[in-house]
Amino acid sequence: MSSTGPAVIKKKFSKLLTELRKTEEAVLAFSGGVDSSFLLKAMKVAGLRILAVTAASETMPKKDLLGSISFTKELGVEHLIIKTEELHNEAFVSNPPERCFICKDELFKRIKAIAKENKYRFIFDGSNSDDLNDYRPGRKAATLYGVRSPLAECGFTKDEIRSMSKELGLNIWNKPSSPCLSSRFPYGQRITSQALERVEKAEEFLRTLGIGDDVRVRNHGDTARIEVSEKEMHMLLSPAKRQLITKKLKSLGYKFVSLDLDGYKSGSMNRVLEKQDTGYKLPDAD
């Protein structure tokens, strides 16, 4: 949880509401995660005219789509679910380091058209100030389509968003991060609907064993590399649990099952980018 004091966080929230009220209306790219849920609540408190848009595809865990539907109903916000077709795009399926840009480019292009059709002047996403320091090709797409990130603009960190969400009584305040399932694949490994489904089923099974939501099954072809928090590693190492896990994951098509001794690391697939130039040039922003 954030080390920032409650007074500072509340001051940021007050600033956020002030800035939101200036816009009067916006379409929100709504994933159902902590950040976009917190921003949606703030937009509601600020009295904006709102349309939340969620992209549904094979890359989105089904539980996240259901969660987004439930949250918008709870807030009484208009919610539009659109079907995106990343797996029909060879540029995405080939899984380059800029995969996120390709996905967000389609999403924001669709949302911009929706905003124009429904006469919304602004488009928001839930990016926070921490996101600005990570490898996020999707940020380039946001710039291209004029998408604003009010949480980042007001300096909200992830921990501060969780703290303020708890203060507001939002039950998503401690919801674990849940990036798209494509993040389980090493760059350069093709992404298929069958492989995405296998990853999702493997992670769902591990959760049934009592593993927390911070679990990832990284898909290295025939090998499943399991990441869990260090405090939960012991839960996978008993002979009985090991046998259950290997039996289940092999039934899904994996030939080898491994446990990453470094533990769960968000964005661990980006390690290979630290010492290489991707050679991919994104289009210039307008």
C-alpha positions in Angstrom: 0.0 0.0 0.0 1.1 3.6 -0.6 3.5 5.4 1.8 1.9 8.7 0.6 -0.1 10.3 3.4 -4.0 10.3 3.2 -4.1 14.1 3.0 -1.9 14.1 -0.1 -3.9 11.4 -1.8 -7.2 13.2 -1.0 -5.7 16.4 -2.4 -4.8 14.6 -5.6 -8.4 13.2 -5.8 -9.8 16.7 -5.4 -7.6 17.9 -8.2 -8.7 14.9 -10.3 -12.4 15.8 -9.8 -11.7 19.4 -10.7 -10.0 18.4 -13.9 -12.6 15.9 -14.9 -15.4 18.5 -14.4 -13.8 20.7 -16.9 -14.2 18.1 -19.6 -18.0 17.5 -18.9 -18.1 14.3 -20.9 -15.8 11.4 -22.0 -15.6 7.9 -23.3 -13.5 5.7 -21.1 -11.5 2.7 -22.4 -12.6 0.4 -19.6 -10.7 -2.8 -18.9 -12.3 -3.4 -15.5 -9.0 -3.3 -13.7 -8.2 -1.2 -10.6 -7.1 1.9 -12.5 -9.9 2.2 -15.0 -12.5 1.3 -12.3 -11.2 4.0 -10.0 -11.2 6.5 -12.8 -14.8 5.5 -13.8 -15.9 6.1 -10.2 -14.2 9.5 -10.2 -16.0 10.4 -13.5 -19.3 9.4 -11.9 -18.6 11.5 -8.8 -17.6 14.4 -11.0 -21.0 14.2 -12.8 -19.7 13.6 -16.3 -21.7 12.2 -19.2 -20.0 8.8 -19.5 -19.7 5.9 -21.9 -17.5 3.0 -20.8 -16.2 0.9 -23.7 -14.7 -2.6 -23.1 -12.9 -4.6 -25.8 -13.7 -8.3 -25.6 -11.5 -10.8 -27.4 -9.7 -14.1 -26.8 -6.8 -12.2 -25.2 -9.0 -11.0 -22.3 -9.6 -13.3 -19.4 -13.3 -14.1 -19.2 -13.4 -13.2 -15.5 -12.2 -9.7 -16.3 -15.0 -9.2 -18.8 -17.6 -10.4 -16.3 -16.1 -8.1 -13.7 -16.3 -5.1 -16.0 -20.0 -5.7 -16.7 -20.7 -6.1 -13.0 -18.9 -2.9 -12.0 -20.6 -0.7 -14.6 -24.0 -2.0 -13.6 -23.1 -1.2 -9.9 -22.3 2.4 -10.8 -25.2 2.8 -13.2 -22.9 3.7 -16.1 -23.6 3.1 -19.8 -21.4 0.3 -21.0 -20.6 -0.8 -24.5 -18.7 -4.0 -25.2 -17.0 -4.2 -28.6 -15.4 -7.2 -30.2 -11.8 -6.7 -31.4 -10.1 -8.9 -33.8 -6.4 -9.0 -32.8 -6.0 -12.6 -33.8 -7.0 -11.8 -37.4 -4.1 -9.3 -37.6 -0.8 -11.0 -38.6 1.2 -8.1 -37.2 -0.3 -8.9 -33.7 -0.2 -12.7 -34.0 3.5 -12.6 -34.9 4.0 -11.1 -31.4 6.6 -8.4 -31.9 7.8 -6.3 -28.9 5.4 -3.6 -30.1 2.4 -6.0 -29.8 0.7 -3.7 -27.3 0.8 -0.8 -29.8 -0.9 -2.9 -32.5 -3.7 -3.9 -30.1 -4.2 -0.4 -28.7 -4.1 1.1 -32.2 -7.2 -0.9 -33.1 -8.9 -0.3 -29.8 -8.4 3.5 -29.8 -9.3 3.8 -33.5 -12.6 2.1 -32.7 -13.2 4.2 -29.6 -12.5 7.4 -31.4 -15.1 6.6 -34.0 -17.6 5.7 -31.2 -16.8 9.0 -29.5 -17.4 11.0 -32.7 -20.6 9.2 -33.5 -22.0 9.8 -30.0 -20.7 13.3 -29.7 -18.2 12.8 -26.9 -15.3 15.3 -27.0 -12.8 13.4 -24.9 -11.4 9.9 -24.7 -9.8 8.6 -21.4 -7.8 5.6 -20.4 -6.7 4.5 -16.9 -2.9 4.8 -17.3 -1.3 6.0 -14.1 2.0 7.8 -13.4 3.9 4.5 -12.8 3.0 3.4 -16.3 5.1 6.2 -17.7 8.2 4.6 -16.5 7.6 1.1 -18.0 7.9 -0.3 -21.5 4.4 0.5 -22.8 4.1 0.7 -26.6 0.4 1.2 -26.1 1.1 4.7 -24.8 2.1 5.7 -28.4 -1.3 4.6 -29.7 -3.0 6.7 -27.0 -1.0 9.8 -28.2 -1.9 9.1 -31.8 -5.6 9.2 -31.1 -5.6 12.0 -28.6 -6.5 9.8 -25.6 -6.0 11.5 -22.2 -4.8 9.8 -19.0 -6.3 11.8 -16.2 -4.7 9.6 -13.4 -1.3 10.1 -14.8 -1.9 13.8 -15.4 -2.8 14.2 -11.7 0.2 12.2 -10.6 -1.6 9.1 -9.2 0.6 6.1 -8.6 -0.8 2.6 -8.5 -0.5 2.4 -4.7 -2.3 5.8 -4.3 -5.1 4.5 -6.6 -5.6 1.5 -4.4 -5.6 3.6 -1.2 -8.2 6.0 -2.5 -10.3 3.2 -4.0 -10.4 1.6 -0.5 -11.4 5.0 1.0 -14.2 5.2 -1.5 -15.4 1.7 -0.6 -14.7 0.2 -4.0 -14.4 -3.6 -3.7 -11.8 -3.6 -6.5 -9.2 -1.7 -4.4 -7.0 -4.8 -3.9 -7.8 -6.6 -7.2 -4.6 -8.0 -8.6 -3.3 -6.8 -12.0 -4.6 -8.8 -14.8 -2.9 -7.9 -18.1 -4.1 -9.5 -21.4 -3.2 -13.2 -21.9 -0.9 -12.3 -24.7 1.6 -11.1 -22.1 2.3 -14.8 -21.2 4.1 -15.4 -24.5 7.7 -14.6 -25.3 8.1 -12.0 -28.1 8.4 -13.7 -31.5 6.2 -16.7 -30.4 3.0 -16.8 -32.4 -0.2 -16.2 -30.5 -3.1 -18.5 -31.2 -6.6 -18.8 -29.7 -5.8 -22.4 -28.6 -2.6 -21.3 -26.8 -4.5 -18.4 -25.1 -7.2 -20.8 -23.9 -4.5 -23.2 -22.6 -2.9 -20.4 -20.6 -6.2 -19.2 -19.2 -7.2 -22.8 -18.1 -3.8 -23.5 -16.5 -4.0 -20.3 -14.4 -7.6 -20.9 -13.4 -6.6 -24.4 -12.2 -3.7 -23.1 -10.1 -6.1 -20.7 -8.4 -8.4 -23.6 -7.5 -5.4 -24.9 -5.4 -5.4 -21.8 -3.3 -2.8 -19.8 -5.2 -3.5 -16.1 -5.2 -4.4 -14.1 -8.3 -0.8 -13.0 -8.8 0.0 -16.2 -10.7 1.2 -16.4 -14.3 1.7 -19.4 -16.6 4.3 -18.2 -19.2 3.8 -20.1 -22.4 7.2 -21.2 -23.8 5.9 -23.6 -26.5 5.8 -27.0 -24.9 6.9 -25.6 -21.6 4.8 -23.9 -18.9 6.8 -21.6 -16.7 4.8 -20.9 -13.5 5.3 -17.7 -11.6 3.9 -17.2 -8.2 4.8 -14.9 -5.3 7.8 -16.1 -3.2 5.5 -16.7 -0.2 3.3 -19.1 -2.2 6.1 -21.2 -3.7 5.9 -23.8 -0.9 2.3 -24.5 -1.9 3.5 -25.9 -5.2 6.3 -28.0 -3.9 4.6 -30.7 -1.9 4.7 -34.1 -3.8 0.9 -34.2 -4.0 0.5 -30.7 -5.4 3.4 -31.2 -7.9 1.7 -34.3 -9.2 -1.7 -32.6 -9.5 -0.2 -29.6 -11.3 1.9 -31.5 -13.8 -0.9 -33.9 -14.6 -3.3 -31.1 -15.2 -1.0 -28.9 -17.3 0.2 -31.8 -19.3 -3.4 -32.7 -20.0 -3.7 -29.2 -21.5 -0.9 -29.9 -23.9 2.3 -28.9 -22.1 5.1 -31.4 -22.1 7.2 -29.7 -19.4 6.2 -27.8 -16.3 8.6 -25.6 -14.4 8.5 -23.2 -11.5 10.4 -19.8 -11.9 12.5 -19.5 -8.7 12.6 -15.7 -9.1 8.9 -15.7 -8.3 6.2 -13.6 -9.9 7.4 -10.5 -11.7 5.1 -8.2 -13.5 6.2 -7.7 -17.1 8.9 -10.4 -16.8 8.8 -11.0 -20.6 10.3 -7.6 -21.1 13.6 -8.7 -19.7 14.8 -9.8 -23.1 14.3 -6.2 -24.3 16.7 -4.6 -21.8 19.8 -5.3 -24.0 18.4 -5.2 -27.5 17.1 -2.8 -30.0 13.8 -4.1 -31.3 14.4 -2.4 -34.7 10.7 -1.6 -34.9 9.8 2.0 -35.6 6.4 3.3 -34.4 4.6 6.0 -36.5 5.1 9.6 -35.4 2.3 11.2 -33.4 0.3 13.9 -35.0 
